[in-house]
């Protein structure tokens, strides 16, 4: 099992999702983590637990959002 909540996106699609402005903005608007659907997401659309578990390519994509650059 690669995700905690089957409603969230599969982890294998996270890099694609972080590169898609509409997907990230929807997660932020609904305050629902892209991966696990927990509330209180950051600018990248991820909760603090999922954000802390990112691997190197994923963290580089997420930092673009948290630094204000976007996809």
Order of alpha helices (4+ residues) and beta strands (2+ residues): alpha-alpha-alpha-alpha
